[in-house]
Amino acid sequence: MDVTVKLEESWKTALAPEFRHGYMTDLKRFLLEEKQEGRQIYPRGSEYFRALDLTPLGRVKVVILGQDPYHGDGQAHGLCFSVRPGVRTPPSLVNIYKELQDDLGIPPARHGFLESWADQGVLLLNAVLTVERGRAASHQGKGWERFTDAVIRAVNEQEQPVVFMLWGSYAQKKAAFVDRSRHLVLTAPHPSPLSAHSGFFGCRHFSKANAFLKSKGLDPIDWRLPESPPLAIDRQSAPPC
């Protein structure tokens, strides 16, 4: 799967070795076969790497890890926890907004489109970058996890300190190798309605992240979202397959 030319330049350089491994060839074959059999894959091909396109490696300040893209119609667009403009805000993101309000006094946004966070250096990375329509976790174990491990390693190796927000046991295990002597690792239960009351609410990760960034001489994240998201998503990278 030689798609390095379609990646943002800093990620293209950092991740080029991954595309020489056989697992990426197998992944490309799997995705092509899925499409040939008429299965709908989310997000669309031009958005598989959107989190990387919007947040160049040298600009990463915060990493938030998700697991899989949303599998409902019109939801996924390549950023974890985020949905397209006009799509109902998912329950986990509703809880993220509640924590933001309790932590920083930011009223909940009326939409779930998080690109303004990505533009400021928040890498909104899913562990698996595709999913079949209506089938949660259907593309797990196909190779994406190895690729996104490489993404996390590339961030971990940066000299600039980074905040890792690891919500839930899956994210915490995936990023267990992060160097805590240089980076700030914040852990909490997942913001899902099933677990948010077990410690996600009250974790104060947003204010802790900003305090850490400021202590390192970096600009904090403005976690407020625009009152209205754009009507359309214009920036696209070329499809990988």
C-alpha positions in Angstrom: 0.0 0.0 0.0 2.2 2.9 -1.2 0.1 5.9 -0.2 2.8 7.9 1.3 2.5 10.6 -1.4 -1.0 11.3 -0.1 0.0 11.9 3.5 0.9 15.3 5.0 4.6 15.8 4.5 5.8 15.4 8.1 3.8 12.2 8.5 4.9 11.0 5.1 8.5 11.1 6.3 7.9 9.6 9.7 5.6 6.8 8.5 7.2 5.9 5.1 8.8 2.7 6.5 5.4 1.3 7.4 4.3 1.3 3.8 7.1 -1.1 2.9 5.8 -3.7 5.3 3.6 -6.5 4.0 0.8 -5.8 6.5 0.0 -2.6 4.7 -0.3 -4.5 1.4 -2.6 -6.9 3.1 -4.7 -4.1 4.5 -5.0 -2.4 1.1 -6.1 -5.8 -0.4 -8.7 -6.3 2.3 -10.2 -2.8 1.8 -10.4 -3.2 -2.0 -12.1 -6.6 -1.6 -14.6 -5.1 0.8 -15.5 -2.4 -1.7 -15.6 -4.9 -4.6 -18.1 -7.0 -2.6 -20.3 -3.9 -2.3 -19.7 -3.2 1.4 -19.7 0.5 2.4 -16.7 1.6 4.3 -16.6 4.6 6.6 -15.1 7.2 6.5 -14.6 7.8 2.8 -11.2 7.0 1.3 -10.1 10.7 1.2 -10.5 10.9 5.0 -8.8 7.7 6.2 -5.8 9.9 7.2 -7.6 13.1 8.0 -6.4 13.3 11.6 -2.8 13.3 10.3 -3.6 15.7 7.5 -5.0 18.3 9.9 -2.4 17.9 12.6 1.2 17.7 11.3 3.6 15.8 13.5 5.6 18.8 14.6 2.5 20.6 15.7 1.0 17.8 17.9 0.4 19.1 21.4 -2.3 16.7 22.6 -3.2 13.2 21.6 -6.7 11.8 22.2 -7.1 8.1 21.3 -10.3 6.5 20.1 -10.9 3.0 19.0 -13.0 2.7 15.8 -14.7 5.2 13.5 -18.5 5.6 13.9 -20.3 3.1 11.7 -23.6 5.0 11.2 -24.4 6.9 8.0 -22.8 10.3 7.6 -21.0 10.3 11.0 -17.3 9.4 10.5 -14.9 11.8 8.9 -11.5 10.6 10.2 -11.3 12.2 13.6 -12.0 10.2 16.8 -15.1 11.3 18.7 -16.0 13.9 16.0 -19.0 13.8 13.6 -19.8 15.7 10.5 -21.7 19.0 10.6 -25.4 18.4 11.0 -25.1 15.0 12.6 -26.4 14.4 16.1 -23.7 14.6 18.8 -22.9 11.1 20.0 -23.3 10.2 23.7 -19.6 10.0 24.5 -19.0 13.4 23.0 -22.0 14.8 25.0 -20.2 13.6 28.1 -16.9 15.1 26.9 -18.7 18.4 26.6 -20.2 18.0 30.1 -16.7 17.5 31.5 -15.4 20.5 29.5 -18.1 22.7 31.1 -17.4 21.5 34.6 -13.7 21.8 34.1 -13.3 25.1 32.1 -16.8 26.5 32.1 -17.2 26.0 28.4 -20.9 25.6 27.4 -21.6 22.4 25.4 -21.3 23.0 21.6 -24.4 22.5 19.5 -22.6 20.3 17.1 -20.0 17.5 17.2 -17.5 18.7 14.6 -14.0 18.9 16.3 -11.8 20.1 13.5 -10.9 23.3 15.3 -9.2 21.2 18.0 -7.2 19.3 15.3 -6.2 22.6 13.8 -4.6 23.7 17.1 -2.6 20.5 17.5 -5.0 18.0 19.0 -4.4 14.7 17.2 -7.8 12.9 17.3 -6.6 9.5 16.4 -8.6 6.3 16.2 -6.7 3.0 16.6 -8.5 1.6 13.6 -9.1 4.0 10.7 -12.0 2.3 8.9 -15.2 0.4 9.6 -17.9 -1.3 7.6 -21.3 0.5 7.6 -23.5 -0.8 10.5 -20.8 -3.2 11.9 -18.9 -1.8 14.8 -15.3 -3.0 15.1 -15.5 -4.9 11.8 -12.0 -3.8 10.7 -10.2 -4.6 13.9 -7.2 -6.9 13.5 -6.7 -6.1 9.8 -3.5 -4.0 10.2 -4.6 -0.5 11.2 -3.6 -1.1 14.8 0.0 -1.7 13.8 0.0 1.5 11.7 -1.5 3.7 14.5 1.1 2.2 16.9 3.7 3.7 14.6 1.9 7.0 14.7 2.0 7.1 18.5 5.6 6.1 18.5 6.4 9.0 16.1 4.7 11.4 18.5 6.4 9.9 21.5 9.8 10.4 19.9 9.2 14.2 19.4 11.3 16.5 21.5 8.4 18.8 22.2 6.4 17.6 25.3 2.9 16.2 24.4 -0.2 15.5 26.5 -1.7 12.1 26.0 -5.4 11.8 27.1 -6.0 8.1 27.4 -9.7 7.3 28.1 -10.5 3.7 28.8 -8.4 0.6 29.1 -8.0 0.1 25.4 -6.3 3.5 24.9 -4.3 3.1 28.0 -2.9 -0.3 26.9 -2.2 1.0 23.3 -0.1 3.9 24.5 1.5 2.2 27.5 5.0 2.7 26.1 4.8 6.5 26.0 7.7 8.1 27.8 6.2 9.7 30.9 9.4 11.4 31.9 8.9 13.8 28.9 5.2 13.7 28.2 2.1 14.1 30.3 0.0 11.0 30.3 -3.6 11.5 31.7 -5.8 8.5 32.2 -9.5 8.1 33.0 -12.4 5.8 32.2 -14.0 6.2 28.8 -16.6 8.9 28.4 -19.2 6.4 27.3 -22.4 6.6 29.2 -21.5 3.1 30.5 -18.4 4.4 32.3 -18.3 8.2 32.4 -19.6 8.2 36.0 -16.8 5.9 37.1 -14.1 8.7 36.9 -14.3 10.4 33.6 -16.5 13.1 35.1 -14.2 15.1 37.3 -11.0 14.1 35.7 -10.2 17.7 34.7 -8.0 16.6 31.8 -8.6 19.7 29.8 -7.4 22.2 32.4 -4.5 19.8 33.3 -3.5 19.6 29.7 -3.4 23.4 29.3 -1.5 23.9 32.5 1.1 21.5 31.3 1.4 23.1 27.9 1.8 26.5 29.5 4.4 25.2 31.9 6.5 24.1 28.8 6.1 27.5 27.1 3.5 26.3 24.7 0.2 27.9 23.8 -2.8 26.2 25.5 -5.6 24.7 23.5 -8.8 26.8 23.1 -11.3 24.0 23.7 -14.2 26.2 22.8 -15.7 25.2 19.4 -17.1 27.6 16.8 -20.8 28.3 17.4 -21.6 26.9 14.0 -19.5 24.4 12.1 -18.8 24.8 8.4 -21.5 23.7 6.0 -19.2 21.4 4.2 -15.8 19.8 4.6 -13.6 21.2 1.9 -10.1 20.0 2.7 -9.5 16.5 1.5 -6.5 14.3 0.9 -6.4 11.9 -2.0 -8.0 8.5 -1.4 -5.5 5.8 -0.4 -7.1 3.0 -2.3 
